[in-house]
């Protein structure tokens, strides 16, 4: 900035090593070892927004592409709603699943895939 102050960059979406490893395992199991995980935020669910996950063979032109042991793709619209969030892989008694810890979510539902932003 002209006055010499420095602003911190906008936090981007983060993916844990455990989540990258699980994406690689799923892609290999599906016979698509080069595929990545598309993470998106869609309108809907019982709280207003819901997370969506799916394998894709290639990113879109304007996607954020995160690379580790595998790849994760996030579109710009979803990224606005995921800024500062983290994707992880959880293994619990009720099952294993991708989980997003999103600091922008002010409430969610019991299923854990639907949330609202304040």
N, C-alpha and C positions, 0 to 999 in steps of 0.2 A: 504494500500500500504506500501511497505517497508520503504519509506521515511516519513511516518506519514501523508501524505495528504489523504484526504477523497474525493472521487468522488461521486457526486449525482447519485442516481439510475436513470436508463433510465425511463422516464415517461411512464406509462402504459395508457391504454384506460380507460376512466372514463365514468360512467353512472349516470345521474341525478336521483334523487328520482322520478321525474315526469315521466321519461322514464321507470324506473322499474315498477311503478304503471300501466302504460299503457300496458306493456308486460303482467302483471298479469291479467289485464282486458281482453285483447285479448285472452289469453290462456283460461281463464274461459269461455268466450263467445263461443269459439270453442270446449268446452267440454274436454279440455286438460290442466287442472289446473297445472300439473307438468311440462309442456313444457316450454322451454326457447326460447329466440330470438337469432337466428344465425345472426351475423353481419359479412359480408364478403366484400372484395374488389376484384372485377373481372376486367379483361382486357376488354376494350370496352367503349362504350359511345362516345360522340362527343369530349371529352377531353383526352381520353386515359385510364382512370379508371372509374369504377362506383361502387357505394355501392349496396349491396344486403341485404335484410332482409327477414327472414322466420322463422316460428316456427319449432322447433325440439324437440323431446321428451327427448333426452339425448345428452350430449356433446361427442365429439370424444376424444380419449385418450390423445391427445396432445393439446387440446383446453385450452385457458385461460377461466376460468369460473368466472364470476363476479356475486355476490349474493347480493340481497337486498330484496325487496318485491317479487321479481321474480329472474330469472337467465338470463344472457346474455352470449353467447358463441362466442369466436373469435379464429379462427385458427392461427397458428404461422406466416404463410405467410402474411395474412391480417394484423396481429398485427404489423408487421414491417411498414406497410403503414399507420397504425392508431396510432402509438406511440405518445402520448401527446394529442390525440384527445378526444372529448367528445360527447357522444350520449345524445340527449335530445328529448323531445316530444314537438312539436309546434302546437298551435292552432291559425290559421290565417283566414282571410276572404276567402282565396282561398281553405281552407281545413286544416285538421289536418294530421300531418305526423311526422315520425322520422326524425331528422336532426342531421348531424354530423358536428361539428366545428373541422376542421383538420388543425393544424398549418403547416403541411407539404404540403398542397395543395397550389400551387402558382397561379393557375387559375382554373376557373370552367365555366360551361355553365349556361344558363338561367334556365334550369330545376332543378338545384341544386343537382343532383345525379351523375353528371359526373365531374371529376377533373383531373388535371395533377400535377405532382410533379417535382420540379426544380432540 
